[in-house]
Amino acid sequence: MKKSYNVDNNGFYGEFGGAFVPEMMYANIEELKTKYIDIISEKKFIKKFNELLKDYVGRPTPLYFAENLSKKYNTKIFLKREDLCHTGAHKINNTIGQILLAQRLGKTRIIAETGAGQHGVATATVCALMGIECVIYMGEIDIKRQSPNVARMKMLGAKVVPAKSGSKTLKDATNEAIRDWIQNPVDTHYIIGSVVGPHPYPDMVARFQSVIGFEVKKQLKKINGEDHPDYVIACVGGGSNAAGIFYPFLDNKKVNIICVEAEGKGVGSGFSAATTTLGNEGIIHGSKTLLMQSKDGQITEPYSISAGLDYPGIGPMHANLFKSGRGKFISIKDNEAMDWGLNLSVSEGIIPAIETSHAFAVLDHIKFKKDDVIVFNCSGRGDKDLNTYIDFFKL
């Protein structure tokens, strides 16, 4: 039987994944697990999902040939422009899917966690659209460094609750959201923003985000005559933008998969989020994966200049890509990512999110061939990061 890098019937990617949840969460997870495939396969659901992606999100997003970068690096570079989605990032693909799912399950309240604020904004947006109560948990530190997105969430009618424990970032926001869900299991749906958490979340989020990769296939076929690139490259925090663009290419060995992690100030500095270098196997937020932890199993604090990449683990799909060797993992330091934020702005007139900037730095680490077709997932725009860019470059 041909090996697949996608999820199996038990919710595992190789040896990673599963649902390791406390008894109090079991009913919530079980309801999702038993119903999600049937619901998202319904013709009515698919029709509404596709309508909203087209008319509300603005899909399909362009696959843009980056002529200036291609000339400079003597290769063929394409950008999948998820930064042009409504709300400024890929996150809304998933929140549209999950809000429709929540409605079918009869839920009247939505909670979510957010790091960079993009998922929070995307969740608040769909809740405003559907007239559903929305509570967003966000680390206190992230609230300070992503203030434009906090303002957006509030304008959209969401309640933003600061997570004040631990590192006061994404991990802690997730913990708070899980606590809320345990206390409010009947009326509340938890929209997880990445391919993390207990099964079925990693698979469900990947399916909703897979629209990115399937569009790339169609668009490349039209442009190039072939429906697959030689390389597909994306930044990985939890990994939803990466899972979305990798999805249709997972089992196609002609496509090289490159995952880019946040090295922060360096892997030996104590300020990093390079999970595959620093982490080992363990359980975080209900899923077996690779995560950064101390010798006695305490989760260590991640760090990245980008609020969306400072997660101490990676999604189980990506853990399996790493362990199996199917994906190549590269970690990029803060200063390299920041420089690439400026590079892309100057060379192509596109100001990327700092998360996205990490992916482009691969061009300084790998020498590509002249005829290689390389697709970068341009996962988010840089509006939310202007203060960080201003401080870093003294603009």
N, C-alpha and C positions, 0 to 999 in steps of 0.2 A: 504494500500500500504506500502511495506517495506521501511523504511527510508534509504536513501543513504547518505554517507558522501562525495560523489563526487559532481562535479559541476552540477547545474541544467541548463535548457535550456536558462535561462536569464543571465547565467554567475555568479551565486551566489552559495556559499557554506553556507547553512543555511541563516543567515542574512548578511554574509560577501562576499565581492567581488564587482561585477558590473564594470561599466566603467564611472567614473566621470572625464570627460576630457574637457579641454577648446575647444571652437568651432574650433580653428585652428588645433586641432589634430583629429577632428571628422572623417575626410575623411580617414586618415591613419588607424585608429582603425576600422572603418566600413569596409574598404577593407579586412583587415585581418579577421574580424569577419565573414564576409559572405563567405569567400573563403577557410579558413584554413582546415576545416574538409574535404571538397571535395578533396583538393589537397593532404593532407596526407593520404587519403584513397585510392588514385589511385595505381593500381598494380605497375606501373612504378616507382612511388615515393618510395613505400615500398621496392621494389627490390633494388633500389640504396641506400636507407638508410641502409638496412640490410647488403648490400655488404660492405659499408664503415665502419659500426660498426665492422664487422668481420675482414676485411683485413687491415683497417687503424687504427682503435682504439684498436683492439686486443681483441674483445669480443668473447665469454663470459668471463668475469673476474672470477677468482676462488672463490669458497666459501670454505674458509680455516678453518679447525677445529683447534682452538688454544689450543693445548694440555696442555701447561704449565699453561696458565691462567685458563683453566678448572679445572685442578688439584688444583690449589691454592684456587679457589673460590667454589670448589666442585659442579660444574654445567657444562652444555654443551655450550661452547661458540664458535660461528662461526663468522668469519670476511668476509664480502663481499668486495673483494679486488679492489675497484674502484681506489685505489692509483696506480694500475698497468696499468690503461688506458694510452694511448698515451697522453702526456702533464701532466700526474701525478695526475689527479683528474677526477671526474665524469662530469665536466662541458662540456666536448667535446661531450657527448651524445646529448645534447641540441643544441650546435652550428652546428653540422652536420645536424640535422633536419632543423634548421632555415635557414641555407645557401641554402639548397635545395629548401626550401619554397620561399626564396627571389628570387632565380633564376627563379622559376616558375612565380613569380609576375613581372618579368622583371626589377628587381632592379640592379643597377650597383655600388652601394656604400653601405658599411656597417658601422654602428656605434654601440658602446657598452659601458657600464659602467663596472668598475671592482673594487673590494675591495682588496682582497688578491692577485689579479693578475691572479688567475687561469682561471677565465672566460675570461679575456683579452687575455691570451695566447691561450686559446682554440678558441677564435674568430679569432685572428690573424692567427692561424694555418689553419683554414678552408678557410680563405680569401686567404692565400698564395696558398693553394691547388687548389682553383677555379679561381685564378687570378683576385680577386675583391679588389678594394680600401677599406682600413680599417682605421678607426679612433677610438681610445680607450680613453675614459675619465676616469681619475683616480685621487682620492684625493691626494693633495700635500703631506700629511702626509704618506699616503699609499705608495706613490712613494718612499719615503725615507726608509720605513721599509720593502719593498718588492722589493728591487733593482734587485735581480736576475731575477724576472719575468718581470720587466720593460725592462731589457736587452734582454730577450727572445722575447718580443713583437716587439722590434725594429729590432732584427735580422730577424724576420719573415716579415718585411716590413711594419709594422703598424706605424701610427703616434700616439704618446702618448701625450694627452693634459691634463695638470694638472688642477684640480678644486681647485681654491684658495679661495673660499668663505666658510662661516660657519665653520664646524668642519674639513673641508678639507679631508673628508673621503667619504665613499660609497654613503651616501645620497646626498652629493653635486655633486659627479660625475654623479649620476643619473639625477639630476636637469639639469646639463650641456648637457647631452645626449638628454634629452627631448627638450631643447631649440633648439639644432641642428636639431632634427627631424621636429620640427614645421617649421623651416626655409627651410628645404630641403625635402618636402613631396613626390616629384615625383620620384626621382631616388634613394632614400635612404631607407633602411630597418634597423630598430633598433632591434638588438638582445639583449633582456633583459635576464640576466643570471640566474634569480631566479624565483620562483613562486609568483612574485609580479607584481604590475602594473595593468593597466586596463584589463578587459576581452577583448580578449581571452588569454592574456599572461599566467596567472597562470595555466590555463588548458592546453595550448599548451606546455609549458615547462614541466609540470607534465607528459604529454603523452610521450614526447621525453625521459624523464628520467625514465619512468616506465619500461624500459628494465631491469633496476636493479632488481626491485621486481619480475618481471616475470621470470628472470633467477634464482633468489633465490628459487622460487616455484619449478621449474624443478630440480634444484640441490639438494634441500632438499628431494624431492620425491625419487631421486636416492640413496641418502645417508641413509635416515631415514625411507623411506616408507610412510611418510606423507609430503604433499606439503606445510605445514605452520609451522612456529615456534610458541613457546609460547609467546615470546617477540621479538619485532623488535625495535631497538634503533638507533637514529641518532641525530646529532647536528642540531640546527636550528638557522640560521641567518634570511635570507629571507625564506629559507627552501627547496631548490631544491633537494638536496641529500636525504632529509627526504621524500619529496613527491614521489620521484622516488622509494624508497624502500618500502614505505607504500602503494603505489598505489593499488596493487592487494589484499591487506589485509584490506582495509578501512572498508568494510562491513562484514568482518569475525570477529565476536565478540570473537572467540576463541583466536585471536591474540591480545596481549596487545601492545599498541603503546606507546613508551616513547620518548618524545621530550626533547632535552637538550639545554638549553639556556646559554648564557654567562653572568654570574653574575658580571664579572669584579672584582672590589675591594670590592664588597658587595652592596646589594640593597639600603642600607641607606647612601652609601658613596658619591653619586653624580657621581660615575664612574662605570656605569653598562649598560648592554644591555639586562637585563632580562625583556623583553617586557610584558609577561603575568603577572608578579608581579607589575611592575611599570606603565604599560600602561592602556589605556581605548579606547573605540571605537572612531574612527575618520577616516579621509580620508588622505591617503598619496600616492603620485604618481599614482593617478587615481583610487584607490581601497579603498573600505571601509574595515577596518580591526582593529586590536588592535595596538596601537602605543603609544610611550612615548611622552607625550605632557604636556605643562604647563596648568594652570587653564584657561588661555585665549586662549588655542588652538594652541600655538606655539610649534612646534616640538622641543623636548629637545635633547641635544647632547648625543648619545650613546657612550659607551666606552667598549672596550675589548682588551686584549692583542693580540687576533687573529683578523687580518684585515678583515676576511670574516664573522665575527659574529657581528660586530659593526654597525648593521642596527637598526634604531629606531622602526621598525615595524616587523610584521611577515606576511607571505603569508596568504591570506584569507582561504585557506584549513586548515592551522594550527590554525588560530583564531577560526574556527568552531570546530576543534578537541578539543580545550581548553574549549570553552564555553559549548559544548555539554557533556563534560566529557569523550568523546571517547578516547582522548589522555591524558596521564599523563605527566605533565611538571615539569622538575627539572632544577634548575639553579646551575651552577658550577663556583666557583671563579677561577681567573687567576692562583693562585699558585697550586690549585688542578689539573687544566688542564696541567700545565707545568710538574708537577710531573708525570702525566700519560703519557706524551710524552716520558719521560725517562723510566717509567715502561714498556711500550709496547716495546720499543727499546731493553731493557735488557731481557725481558721475552720471546719475540717472534722474535726478530731480525727484527722488522718493525718500522722504524722511521716515525710516523704519522705527518700530518699537525696539527698545534695547534688547529684548528677548530675541527678536528676529535678527538683529545685528550680529549676534553670536554665530548664527549659521553662515553668514557671508564670509566670516573670517577664515573659514575652511580654504578659501581661495589662496591664502598665504601658506597653507600647510600641505596641500596636495597639488601636484602638477598634473593637470588634465591634458588629454590629447586634443589635437586640433578639431577632430570630428566628433568628439564626445558631446552628447546632448545632456546637459545638466539642468535639472529643475530644482530651484529653491522655493520653499514655501515662504512667501513674504507674509507672515502670519498676522502682523498687526502694524498699525501706523504709529508714528512717534509723538503724536500730540500729547499723550498722557505723560511722556517722559521729558517734555521741554525743560522743566525745572532742573532735572538731572543733567541734561545736555548743557544748559546755561551755566550751572555750577562747575561742571567738569571742564568745559572749554573756555570758561570766562567770557561768554558771548555778550 
